[in-house]
Amino acid sequence: MDLLEYQGKQLLAAHGAPVPEGRVADTVDAAGSAAEALGYPVVLKAQVPVGGRGKAGAIRVAATPEEVHDHAAAILGLSLQGHPVRRLWLEPASDIAHEHYASLTFDRAARRHLLLVSARGGIDIEQVAREDSEAVVRHHVDPLDDLSAEAARDVIDRAGLDPAAAAELSALLLAMWSAYRGGDAELVEVNPLVVTAGGRVVALDAKVILDDSAAFRHPEWSQWRAEELLDDRERLAREKGLNYIGLAGSVGVIGNGAGVVMSTLDVVNQVGGTAANFLDIG
């Protein structure tokens, strides 16, 4: 299950990570009320399970009620990679001094959990790795072990993150690990992980993917399930017990296993096509 940004932040906050205060809004009027409660300037963010929101104009800063109205109306009218924007997250604008990157996922080749940290946040980690592989620090965690405070601090030092905020940065990495492992996540990514001008460390964004196979251990996930914004295709597929994700292309893809579907999506892309969906019928 892919969590929306604000849901990912709820998970992180539950495990002790510092996240901005914010409000959810599904309408232009609700966005105006949320902005008044939070104070100006405020950031409006589209809540969709895809990246590239900033480039698509789906993250905007508003300094007045009029700007909130205009930005909310514009963002709620967008569609990003086939996902219509139906929900906004508003939070106070941050005074950012440094943008970093951190994530936890599973490295199947190494059979270990993988912590990635880079001083270069705010852009795709793939782009950072292509431009300068040494700018991304990797640390493997054995599945039988926890991420230690010493290891977190060592990664921060090797990545060249803000030394004045090292203690808070280390605490955030440990909170991310707690959310990742305790929350049965496949991915917990914070980009950007920011240090404010005042020296505070904040998870300014959150991308979280939960392992559906662990749902039986997490009755609290039912709230996030109820809040999911599915299009008609995805809703019908769920009713039929199919693993389906709608995309924005024109080539329908049906496969008997997630791996072969992903490979087929790659082949379609390599020959210049665009996939209309991911469908694993199992």
N, C-alpha and C positions, 0 to 999 in steps of 0.2 A: 504494500500500500504506500503510495506516494503522498506524503503530507504536504499541505500548503505551508507557506512560510510561517504564518502565525501559529499554525498547529505545531510545526517544528520548534518554534520558540517556546510554546507551552511545554513541550517535552523537555527542552533544555533547562527551562526555568525550574521545572519540577526536580531536576537533578542538581540545582545550585548554580547554574550558569547565569551571568548577568545579561539580561536582554532589555531592550527599550520597552517602556510602557506603550500601549497602543490600543486601538479600537477597530473592530470589524464593521464594515458598512456595505450594504447591498444596494443602496440607492444613493442618488445625488443628495437628497435631503439628509439621509443618515450620515453621509460623509461630512456635511456641514455641521451637524450636531457633534460629531466626533471631534472635528477640528476645534470647535469652540471649547470642548471639555479638555482637550490636550494643550491648547495654546499654540500661538504662531511663532516662527514658521513651522509648517508641518509637511511631512512627506506622505504622498499617496502612492501605494504600490498595488499593482494588479496581483490578484491571487490565482495563479494558474500553475500547474505542475510542470512547467518548462522554464528553461533559462532564456537569456537574451532580452529580459524585460526592459532594461535601461535603453538598449539600442532601439527597441521598438516603440519607445515613447510611453512605456507603461509604468514608469516610475517618475514622478514629478514632485517638485517642491512648490508649495503655495504659501504666500505671506499674507494673504487677505481672504476674507470670505468669498469674494468674487472669483479669485483664482481657484479656490477649492471647488466652487461650483463648476467652473469651466473645465478644470482638470478631471474632476470626477466624471463629468458627462463624456469627455473625450475618451478616458480610459475604459469606462464601462461599455463603450461602443466598439472596442477593439476585439480582434481575434488573433491569438498568438499560436502559430503552428497548429491551427485547427481547433484551438481551445478558446471559446468565447469568454470574455472577462465578465463575470457576474458578481464578483466580490472584490472589495478593496480592503487593504490594511493601512491604517493611518497611524503614524507615530511622530513624535517631535523630531525636528531636524537635528542632526548631531554635528558638533564642531569637531571635525575629524583632523587628527594630526598625522596618523599613520594607518595604512590599510594592509592587513596581513591575510594569510590564508591558512586554514587548518581543516583536516578531514580525517575520518576514520572509516575504513572499509575492510573487506576481507580479500587478501591476496591468495587466490586459489593455487597458484603455482608454488608459492612458498608454504602454503597451508598455515598461514599465520595472519593475524590481524595486522593491518597496515595503517600507521599514522603518517600523514603527509603534512608538512608545515613549510610555508614559504613567507618571506618578508614581502613578497610582491603579491598583494591581494587586490581584489577589485576587478580582476580580469580572469578569463578561463585559465585553469591550471594547466591545461594541455598546451595553451599558447606559451605560458611561462616555461614549461619543460622543453618545448621546441626551441625557444630563443636562448635558454640558458639552463641546461639540466642541473647544474650545480646549485641553482637557486631554489630547488625543491629538495628538502631534507626528508629522508625516509627512515622510519623506525618500525621494525616488526615486533609484535607482541605475541608471545606464545599463548594459544587458547587456554592453557591451564594456569596462566599467570595474569596478574593485573598490570595495568600501566602504573609504574611507580612515579612518585614525585621527582625522584632523582633523574629518571629517564626523561620525563617531561621537561625538566629544567635543562637537561643536556641538549635536547632537540631545539629548544628555544635559543640556546646559546649558539648552536651550530648553524641555525637558520638566520642568525643576525637580527632577531627581533629586538624591539626597543628594550634595552637593558634596564631602564628605570622602571619598566612595568613588568619585569620578568616574573615577579611573585604572582601578580594577578593573572598574567598570561598562563603560567603553569597551572594555577587553580582552574582556569577555564578549560584547559586541555583535559584535566582530570574530570571535570564536570561533563565534558563531551564523552569521555570514555564511559562514565557512569551511565549516561543516557544511551550510548551505543550498545553497551553490554546488557545493562539492566532493562533496556527497552526493546531488546531483540531486534536491533536495527541492522540493515544491510549497508546503510550509508548514513553518516552524520557529517555534514559539511557546513562550515561557516566561512562565507566569503562575501563581503569582507568581515574579517575579525579586526575591529578598529581599536586604536588607542586615541582617545579624545585629547583635545588641547589641554584639558585639565588633568590628564594622566589616567583617566578611567578606561578600563578594558570592557568592551561591549560586543556581544554577538549581534552584528547589525543585520545579518541575514541568516537563514537556516534552510538547508535542504536535507530532508530526512526521508529515507525509504525504509519501511518496516518489513520484516520477514512475515509474510502471510501465514507461513506454516506455524508460527508461534502465537497465532491469534487466540488459541484456546487458553493461553496463560494470561491474556490481557483483556479482561472484560471492559476495561476503561477505553479500549479502542472503539467500542460501539458508538461513542459520541462522535468521534472523527468520521466513522462510516456514515453516520446520519448526516454529517455536514458536507459530504462529498458532492461535488457539482458534476454530475455525469450527463453527457449528451444522450440522445435517444438510443444511439447505437450501443453505447457502453452499458446503459441501463438494461437493454434487452439481453445483451451478452451475459451480464451478471445473472439475470433471471434464468438463463439457460445453462449456467455453470461453466461458461467459457472465459478464457483468459484473453481479453480483448482490450486494445488501446487504439482509439481513433487518431489518425494522423491527417495531414492536409494534402497528401498527394493523390495520384490517380490510379495506382496499381494495387489491386487487392492482393493480400498475402495470407494464405492459409497454410499452417504447418502443424506437424505432429511432434511438438516439443519446442521449448523456448530457444534452445540453441540453434536448431535448424531455421527457425523463423528469423532470428537475428542475423544469421549468415545470409539468408535470402534477402533481407533488407539491405545488407551490404552490397550484394550482387546487383540488385535493382539500382542502387545509387551509383555503383561503378559504371554502369552502362548508360547513365544519364536519366534514369527514371526517378520517380518519387512515389513512395509507398503511401497508400491510403489508410493503412491500418497495420497493426500487429495482432495476429490471431493465432493462438496456440490452442488447438483442440484437444491436445493430450491423447 
